[in-house]
Amino acid sequence: MSQPIFPLRAVSPIDGRYQSKCSQLSDYFSEEALMKYRVLVEIEYFIALCELPLPQLEEFDHSLFSNLRAIYENFSSEDALRIKEIEKTTNHDVKAVEYFIKEKMDDLKIGDSKEFIHFGLTSQDINNTAVPRSLKDAVEQVYLPRIKNIIKLLNGFSKEWKNVSMLAKTHGQPASPTKLGKEFKVFAERLEVQLEQLVNIPYSSKFGGATGNFNAHHVAYPEINWVEFANNFLADKLKVNRSQTTTQIEHYDNLAALFDAMKRINTILIDFDRDMWTYISMEYFKQRIKEGEVGSSAMPHKVNPIDFENSEGNLGIANAILEHLSAKLPVSRLQRDLTDSTVLRNVGVPFGHVLIALASLEKGLGKIILNEAQFKADLEDNWAVVAEAIQTVLRREGYPKPYEALKALTRTNEEINAESIATFIDTLNVSEGIKDELKKISPHNYTGVDLVG
């Protein structure tokens, strides 16, 4: 006998350990939500036929549209269970939705028009409109606000720390100094660019009958421009675009583009998670400790960067699923096979892992404490990085072989510090003014132009 899902018995952490971070996705990606979106498409399509009108629907009372819309606006778990009950007989999920609506129309005493529910359509006209619409809503109402909040946090840190000098690392080795604020700005800008591309990807629907040609529509009403009708219906009523030439299913090319855009954003965030992990290991940041929390079961001193690790792990899982979705969905045998239907049922899974990752990332960013003393110490321990600055000024002055002169200095086994750099500058055959200019350069101020503003 089946049991209600209890978080500790859930197979997926989305429905178990991290359910509280993903619960809002049920409004878009649960089976109940899919039913609701299917009901929405069916009812809005029927209303559009009445507004056309089809000859048999000319007398339909338009004041009843609000009653019809209430069927999906007030869609409940009990309604979903009724559809599942009907499906036990139909063995077809979309047909069960159709019969459910017809039952509701009988209740409203308008059953004489119910045969125009699902008129001329195939199940994929409903699915390939319901899913893009649910995705659009989830992206706009859940995903975008969370990503934009991450960008806001990064831009905030960028401004706050714009004047904090830090030692850069290229190939893991000390390199020309930079500003901490600018390093955060790098990630904020990358996310902004990719997010702009994501929001410009259209949501496309297939709506054209069994194999995309309006066969049933055209044979019944050849005088109606069904292409124009469908284009207007999807754009005006459901706010999605209609793919003009299709098989039985949507191409999914734009969905693939959406998933690929999400992957790129996730990859940027993975890059950021790893940098933050490294900065914490370098003691550039300390982490606020919450009373009662432990960092290790064996070592009391440890405060692990678990939030950034959790974020990285969940973003990786999300990308693996997004990769399969974007690679598989645009490929189907001939007019259609059923693999798209099976795969589409999982579109909410990567969103769940992304939300878990973003929550962890936000938590991690909320715990970091700048350890400015460590930034200064690392800069002071790496005076060799001003060699680039000195040799560049010497090039400007026409000094012979400046790179080689600095190379000889910096690759000795002797300690390179403020004193040894100053002593080296005194040996140079340049004016006292140039020597003074060179001596003013330090790892703390050799940070280039302000890119944060």
Helices and strands as residue ranges (DSSP letters): G 7-9, H 19-22, G 23-25, H 26-29, H 31-51, G 55-57, G 62-64, H 65-73, H 77-90, H 93-107, G 111-116, H 123-138, I 139-143, H 144-160, E 165-170, E 173-179, H 180-199, E 204-205, H 215-220, H 226-232, I 233-238, E 241-242, H 253-281, E 285-287, H 306-328, H 339-344, H 348-367, E 368-370, H 372-380, G 383-386, H 387-396, H 402-410, H 418-427, H 432-439
